[in-house]
Amino acid sequence: MIAAESSARYRQQLAVTFLRIGSLALLLLMLGLVLASAGNTLGYDYTCYQGAARHLIDARPIYDNAFSISVGTCPGTYTYPPPFAVAIVPWLLLGEAAAGLWCVAMAACFVAGVALLPVRRDVRWVVIAVAAFDWPLLYAVKLGQVEPLLFLGFAAAWRGMDRPGVVGVVSAMGALVKVQPGLLGAWALATRRYRAAGVALAVGLALAGAATLFTGLGAWATYADLVRGLSGTLSAAHNFAPGAVAHLVGASDGAATAVQLASVALAVVALLAAWRWASPVASLQVTIVASQLLSAPLRDHYAVLLLLPVAWLVDRGRWWVALVPLVGWISLFGYVKDEPPSWPAVASIPAMFFGVLALLLLEAYWERRGQPGSGAQAGRGAAPKHGDMLGL
């Protein structure tokens, strides 16, 4: 009897070890294949950051004042806050290897973010396995996009959601990389985490002030103009926002703008509702999703961040939700060179975002009624088990 139990336990441990090694190896294999086949698109978006940093060193404007339909093209328009350009300057020392190393760093940020997720270990491995087949993640790493870095920041904020310093620093630094994570500060206020909001404000002002010494005040004014101009890119290529979908269907510019505004309004309503009656961890997940829906344009690689709420839902026993990120592959056929855009493929991205948003609100409702998922802790989120910090 004892020998049989020992043998069964050994086989179980062997299977778990195989799952862990296999999942991580699969992710690294997929990332390696994507990076190896990237060609001249390797670090494509990194060239935007690099160009702004070079302009900063050469005492030239970091923004393209001719911003118009070229928004988001690389190398070309830099569309991020001024401090991020300052932070990229040290990468210029890496020379020609900088783009590739940046992409590798983004992959490492994602893996580190998964390690920080305050969910069960088996759920982390599920996230790793799903990520290996998540086109938005593979695409983001290939381009050198910052979504994996934001994923790490949001994961840290989730893990340390009851630590004012963590939430505040992540909110401030995230907002200075890309505006959307700044919504964490509003979440902190809504959930009465006033110290966290105060830390976010103090750290944000300090870092912005330090960066302004290098960029000048004029960079902020130009950046504000650029952000306002982003709302007029519904007809630009590679935009997956609801308004862009409406434009592809044939709607006029005015109608497409109305659809986009309605989309933003719906995200705001969901956000306010979650802040009002959902648990802090549920409202945090809604905040993460809504932060992307409030932006324009909406890119397919933004869906990397959906792996965060997916992890929370899977941790609560909704295992089938792990299949949702696979929908991201449909977007690959939205904008194909020399072919007209496919609006159903483009629509898959906002459909996935709003679908996850709806699932979060439904789960928050069940959580409020005391109906947690099978085998999961209802209020899970802030406090992982001792010794489980980096245990994938």
N, C-alpha and C positions, 0 to 999 in steps of 0.2 A: 504493500500500500504506500509506504513512505517513499520507496524507490520509484514507484509510478508517478507520484505527485512531484518528486524532484525532477524526473525526466520531462514531465509536462511543463513545469516551470522553466526548465532549461530551453525547451523548444519555443516557449512563448518569448523568452528574453532574446533568443536568437532571431525570431521573427521581427521583434521590435527593433533590434539592432540593424537588421537588413533593411527595414522600412526607413529608418533614419538615414543610413548611409546611402541607400538607393535614391531617396527623395532629393537629398542634397546633391548627389552626383548627377541626377537627371537635370536639376536646375542649372548646375554649372555646365553641363554638356550643352543644353539648349542655349544658354547665354554665350558659350564659346562659339557655337555654330553661327549664331546671329552676328557676333562681333567679327568673326573670321570672314564672313561673306558680306560685310557691310560696304567694303570698297571705299569710295570717296564720300559715302554718307556716314562713315564712322565719326561720331562726335559732331554731327552736322549742326545741332543747336549750340553746342559748346563754342562754335566759331563766333556766334553772336556775343557770348559773354567775353570771349577772348578779344574780339574787336573793340568792345567798349573799354576793356582794361587797357588795351594798347593806346586808344584815343586818350584815355585819362593820363597815361604816362607822357604822351606827346602834347599834353595841354590842349587837346582838341575836344569839342563837344562829344559826349558819349551817346547822345541820341541823334537820330536822323531827323533833321527838321523838315525833310521832304516826306515825312510819314504820310502814307495814303494807302493805296492798294497793296503796297509792298510790305505791309505789316506782317511780321512773323517770318519773313524770308531770311535765310542764312546762306552765306554771310551777308549781313545787311542790318536791318533794324534791330536795335536792342530794346526790349520791351519790359525790362525789369527795374526795380527800384535802384536808385543811385548807389546805395551801400553795397549791393551785390557786386557791382563792377569793381569796387575797391577790394572786396574779398577775393576776387579772381586774380588780382595782380600777381600774387606769389606763384600762381600756376604758370605764368609766362616764363619762369626760370627753367621749366621743364622742356622748353623748346618744342621740337616737332612731336615729341612723345606725349605732350600734354593732353591732346584730345583723347587718345587711347587710354591713358591712365585715368582721365576723368571718368570715362565710361566704366572702367573697372571699379573706381571709387563709388560710383552710383550703384553698381551691383552690390558692393559691400555694404552700402548704406541700407539697402533693402533687407539683406540677410540680417544685419544688426537690428533692424526694426522688428523683424519677425521674432528674433530672440528676446526682445523686450516686451512682446505682447503678453498682457496679464491673463492668459488663457491656459488651459491644460496643455501639457506637452504634446499629446497626440494631436491636438488641434493645430499647434504650430507646424507639425510635420505635414498635416493636411494642407496648410497654407503654402508651405514650401513646394509640395507636389503640384498643387494647382498653379502656383506661380510659374512652374516650368512650362506650362501650356497657356500662359496668360499673354496674349499678343500685346496688349497695352504695356505690360512690364518689359517684355523683350524689346519692343519698339523704343520705349523711353530710354532704356540702357544703351541701345545702339546709337540713338541720337545724342546721348549725353544730357538728356532733359533732367530737370531737378525734381521730378515727382518722387523718385526713390528717396531723395533727401528729405522731402516733405513727409513721406511715409514714415521715415525714422523719427522725425519730429513729432508727428501726431501719435505714434506709438509710445514715445517717451511721455507725452502729455497724458495719454490714457493710463499708462502705468503709474505715473505720479500725479494723478488727478487731484489728490488730496494734499499735495505738497505745493504750496504757493510759489516757491522759487522755481520749481520745474515748469509748471504751467506758464508762469510769467515769462521766463526766459525763452521757452519754446515759442510762445505767442509772438514775442517781440522779434526774435531772430527769424522766425518763419515769415513774418510780415515784411521783413527787410530783404528776404530772398524773393518772395512772391506774395502779393498782397493777401491772398485768401486765408492763410493761417492766422492772420490777425483777428479773424472771427472768434478765435479761442478766447480773446479778451472779453468779447461780448458774452460768450458762454459763461465765463467766470463771473461776470456781473450778474447774469441771469440766475446762476446757481448760488449766489451770495458768497462767492469766493473773492471777496473784496481785496484781500492781500495779494492774491494772484494777479488781479487786474492792476493793482498798484505797481507790482513788480514789472508787469508787461509795459506799462506806461513809462516807468523810470528807465528800464533797460532800453526800450525802443528809442526814447528821446536821447539817451546817452550815445547809443550806437549811431543814430542818425546824425547827431551833432558832430561826432568824430568823423564820420564819412564826409560830411559837408565841408570840412576843412580841406578835403582833396577835390571834391566835385564842384564846390561852389553852390550858392543858393539857386542860381539859374537852372541847374539840372533838375531841381524839384519842380519848378514851374513847367519846364518842358515835359517832365514825366506826367504831371497832372493833365496837360493837354493831350498827351499820348493816350492815357487811360480813358479820357472822354472820347477819343477817336475810335477806341476799340469797339464801341457799341455800333459803329457803322460798317462792320466787316462781315455782315451776313451773306454777302455775295462772294466773299473771298473763298478760295479753295481751302480744303482741309479744315473746314469749320463744321463741327457736329452739333452746334447749338440748335434748339428747336426752331428758332427763327430762320436759321440757314436751311433746315429741312423744308420749311414752308416756302422759302424762296426757290428751292430746287423743284418743288411740286408745281410752281408757277405763280405763286402769290406775288403781288406787287411789293415794292420796298416798304410801303406803309403797312400793308397787311403782315408782312414778315416781321416787321418791328413790333407790331401789336402782339403777334404770337410769342415773340421773345419776351416782351414785357409781362405777358400773362404767365409764361414759364417762371420768370423771376418771382412774380407775385405768389405763385403756388409754392415755390420753394420757401419764401419768407413766411407764408402761413404755416407750413409744416414746421419750420424752425421755431416760430413763436409758440405753436401748440406744444412742441416737445419741451421747450424751456418751461412751459407753464405746468404741465402735468406728468411728464415722463421722469424716470429716475435720472440721476446725474450721468450715469454711464450711457444710458439710452440716448439722452439728449446730446451727449458728446458725439455719439455716432451720427446722429442726424446733423449735427453741426458740421462734421467732416464732409458729409455728402453735399449738404446745402452750400458749403463754401465754394464748391466747384460749379454748382448750378447758377450761382449768382454772378459768375464771371462770363465775359464775352471776349473773344470767342471761346467755345468749348472744344477741346481737342480730344482725340481718342485716347492718347496716353494718360490723360487725367484719370482714367478709370483704374489706374494702379491703386489709387486710394480706396477704391471699393473693397479691396482685400481686407481692410480694417473692419468695417461693419460685417463683412462676410465671416471673419474670424469670430466676432462676438456672437453672431447668430448660430454658427456651427457649435460654439462652446455651450450654447444653450440647448443643444440637441437638434437643431435644424440642419442636419447633415446634407440634405439635398441642395441647400443654398451654395455649397461649395462648387456646384456646377455653373452658377450664374456667371462668374468671370469668363467662362469659355465663350460666351456670347460676343466677347470683344473681337473674336476673329472675323466676325461678319463685317466689321468696319474696314477691314483690309480691302474690301471690294467697293468701298464708297467712292474713292477718288483714284482711278486707275489712269495712268498716262495714256493719252491719245484716245480715251474713251469718255463719253459723257458721264457725269456723276450719277451714281445710283442712289436715289433718295431713300429707298428702303434700307440699304446698307448704312447710310449716314444716320438714319433714324434709330439704328440699333443702339447707339451710344446714349442719347438722352433717354431712350426707353429703359436701358439698363440702370441708369442713374435713378430715374423716377421709380422704377420697379423696386430697387433696393431701398429707396426712401419709404415707399409704401410698406415694405416688409418690416422696416425698423419701427414705424409707427404702430403697426399691428402687433409686433412683438412687445413694444412698450406698453400697449394696452393690456396684453395678456399678463405682462409682468406686474402691472399695477393691480390687476385682479388676483394676483397670487398664483399664477399658473405658469411656472417656469418650465423650460424644456426638459425633456427626460434626461436625468443624470446630470443636470447642470445647476449651478447655484444662481438663484434669481438676481442677486445684486452683484454678481461677479464683475470685476473690473479693476478695482484700485489696489488691492492688496494680494499679490501673489504669494504662494507658499514660501516659507523660508528656504533658502538655498536653491531656489528655482529661477534666479534672475536671468542667467544666460544659458540655462539648460534647454536646448532645443528639443 
